[in-house]
């Protein structure tokens, strides 16, 4: 009997054996934001996802054995609430997955993880030029109006 050729999309935590398929998605994400990270940062980030003592988490979208997208998030304390907050750090889908609801499902999975952890909110940022993603973001969240400042140390 032949296995099904179009299995349902699965959103799940990363496992060690995902690295080879996760890496091109991670590279695509970094390329989109015009940054190149040293291999040491990539390796350490990956190790953090697999360490249950770390607050950093990674989910992937998988279909038919192929990874189509990733989302990374972390839980942290906040000064304006008793509950923790959840920061959605990175979201990326492969070209073939775009426009098919994969990004939305990854965001919704982070919402569920935040609820399960007792967080009061999930938030993220995107570049002002990322107009395509903002179409989705405007559908699934409220735009805060805050402007992000940063200083490299």
N, C-alpha and C positions, 0 to 999 in steps of 0.2 A: 504494500500500500504506500502510495506517495504521500509525503508530508504536505500539509497545506502550504500553498505558495504565498498567501497573503494573511499572515497571522495578525491578530489585533496588536495595536500599539501598546506597549507596556512602559510605564514610568516606574523606575526602581532605583534604589541606591547603587552606586558603583561597587564593583568588586575588583579585586586585584587583577584579574585577567582582562579587564576592560581597557587597560592602559593603552594598548596599541590602537584601539579605535577611538578612545577619548582624546588622545594626543592631537590628531588632525582637527578635531572640533575646537580644542583649546587653542591651537595655533591659528585657526580661522578667526576665532574671537579676538585674539590679540592682534592679528593682522588688520581686522576691521577697525580697531582702535589705534592703529598705527604705532604699535609698541612691539618691541622684541625683548623677551625676557631671557635671562641666562638660564641654562639647563638646570642649574642648582635650584632656582626658584620653582621651576616646573616640577622637579622631582620632590622637593620638600612639600609643595602644595598637594601633590598626589598622595604623599605619605600621610599628610594631615587628614585627608578624606577617609583613610582607612583606619585611623587611630580613634577608637571609641572615646578616648579622653579629650579629644579636640572638639571645640564648638563649631568647627567648619565642616559642612556637609556637602555632598554632591549626589545629584540624581541624574539619570540619563533616560532618554527616550529610546526604546529599542523596538525594532520590528524586523521579523524574519532574520534575527541574529545580527542585524546591523544597527549601530548606534546612529541616531538621526539628530540628537540634540543633547544639550547639557544644561544644567542649572546648578549654581553653587550658592550656598547661603550659610548664614551663621546667626546664632542667638547671642544676645548681649543684654546687659542691664541698661536701664534708661533712668533718667532723672525725673521724668514727668509722669511715670507710671510705676506701680508696684511690680507689675508683670514685666517679663523680659520682652524685648523687641526682636524681630527677625529681619535681618538685612539680606536682601537678595543681591548678591555680589555680581554674578555673571550669568548671562543667558545667551545661548547661541544654538541655532539649528543649521543643519547642512542645507545647501542650496535646494536639493531635491525635496526637502521636508517643508520648505517655506510655503506659506499660504494654505497649509493643510491642518492647521490647528495644533501643531506640536508645541509651539511656544506657549500657547494658552494652557495646554495641559500641564506643561512644566511649571508655569506660574501657579496654577491651581494646586499642584502637588506641594509646592512650597507653602501655600495658604494652609493646606491640611496639616503639614508638618508643624507649622507655627501654632495652629489650634491645639494639636496634640501636645505640644510643649508648653502650653499655657501662655503663649505670647498674646499681647494686646494688639499688635499690628505687624504687618509686613510692609517694608518700604524698599525702594531702590532709586537709582538715578540712571539717566542715560544722557548721551551727548545731545545738545540742542539740534544737531544736524541729522540725527537718527530719526527722520520723519516716518519711515516705514514702520519701525517698531512702535513709535508713538501712537499710531492708529490703534494697534492692539492695546497698548498701555492705557489709553483713554477709555477703552471699553471695560477693562478689568480692574481699574483702580482710580482713585481720585488724585488729580495733580495737586501737589502741595503748595506750589507757588514759591518754595524756598529756592535760593540760589546757593550753589556749593562753592566754597572757597577752600583752597588748599595751599600748603607750603611744603615743598620737598625738604626733608631734613637730611 
